Amino acid sequence: MGVEPGADGPTLRISEHMDGEIAYIKAAGAIDLNGEEALRRVVESAIARGARSVIFDLRRVSFMDAGALKVLMSAKSRVLSQGGEVYVLVAQEMPRRVIHMAQMQAAVKLCRSLDEALTEIARRSLPGAPAPATEVAGNNGTRSACAAPR
């Protein structure tokens, strides 16, 4: 799926893949006002089809604004009620900085790779698995593969 934000603006490319109850949503380009709506539609469709956890691959996102953060938080709210989680893969400084400036460090799990996100999902699905690291850091020191940014 591609979205053309404007005649002169950058293109946002979004792809989505489901693997069981995990949605993998990859975006490349700029997530602006038009891109926000396209991203929201993809996320809502994945959750409606049974996604309990969502992995956002933003490693090729060059720009994102508050609208993108709203999509992340909406997804988090919806999957958290089902025992799932939202993971965000970032490589570019821009998405990481926007998440940090919005003080969403504790709300999303930033991962360096898809493998880290999948490892964390597997760990969370084990019976008796401890709460995510951001919730237990002061209790028993357990760390997860993905963590909130510092």
N, C-alpha and C positions, 0 to 999 in steps of 0.2 A: 504494500500500500504506500502511496506517496501523496504528499500534500504540498501544494504550491502556495505558500503564504502570500505572495504578491508577484506581480510581473517581474519585478527586479529583485525580489527577496530570495533568500536561500530556500532550498527544498528540504522538507522533513520526510525521511523515509522511515516507515514503521513496519516491522514484521513481527508476527506472533506465532508461537508454537506451543501446543499443549502436550505435556507428558504426564498422564494420569491427572493428579490434582495440582500440578505445578504449571503455571503459565510463564513462558519466557518471552518477554516483550523487548525487542531491540529497536532503538531509535538512533538515527544518524541525521545530523544537520541541526537546525534551530527549532526549539520548541517555544514558539511565540503564541499569540492569541489563537490563530488558526490551528496551529499544531496542537495546542492544548485540547481543543475539541476532538480532533482526530485521535489523539492518545487516549482521551477519556472513553471514546466509543470502543476502542480496542480493549481497554481494561474491563469495561462493563460487560462486553461480550464474553471475555475469558471467564470472568467470575460467574456469569449466568450459566456458562457451560460446565461449572464445577471446580474452577480453580480455587484452592484453599491457600496457596502461597503464590506470590508473584515475584518474579525476578525481572527487574528493569535493567536492561543493559544500556547504559548511557555513556559508554566509553567513546562513542563517536559523536556525541552531542557537543556542538560548538557554542551554543547559546541556549539558555533557558531562563524563564522569568517566573514570577510568582504563580502564574497559571499552572506551570509544570509541578510546582510544589503542591498546589491544591489537588492535582491528580494523584500524586504520591500519597498524600494524607487521606484522600477519599478511599483509595485502594487499601491502605493500612486499616482504616476503620472497618471496612467491609470484611476483610479476611481475618482480622483479629478476632472478630466475633465467632469465627468458625475454627479457631485454634491455629490459624495460619499466621504468616508473617510476610512482610515486604522486604526484599533485598534489592540493593542498588549497586550495580557495578559501575565504577567510575575510574577513568584514567586521566581525563582532561581536568585541569585545575578549575575551569569554569563551573561545572556542575557541583563539584565539591565545595567551592567557595560560596555558591548560592545557598546550598543546604546549610552550611555553617553560619552564614550571615542571617538566615531566617531562624537560627537557633533550633534547628530540627535534629541536632546531633543525637538526641536520645530517642527520636521517633523513628528513624530509619536505620537499617543495618547496611553499612557500606562494606562492600567486598572488593577485593582486588581482582578476583577471577570467578568464572562460572563454577569451577570446581569448589572454591571456598563456599559459595552460596549453597551448592548441592550438598556439601558435607554438613553444613549447618542445618539444612532441612532434614537430612537423615538423622542427625543427632537429636533434633527436636522431636522426631517421630518415634523414638525409642520409648518403650514403657518406662516410666519413672525418670525420664530425662529431666535434668534440672532446668530451671527457668533460664532464659537467655542471659548472657554474661552481663548485660547492662542492668539486669534486675538483681543479680546475685553477687556482683563484684565485691561488696562489702561483707558478705556472709561467709562464703567459703573460697573465694578467689577463683572460682571456675571461670575460664576464658573460653569464648567461642571463636570459630574461624573468622567470622565477620563481627565487626564491632562498630559501635557508634564512633563517628570521627571525633578527634580530640581537638 
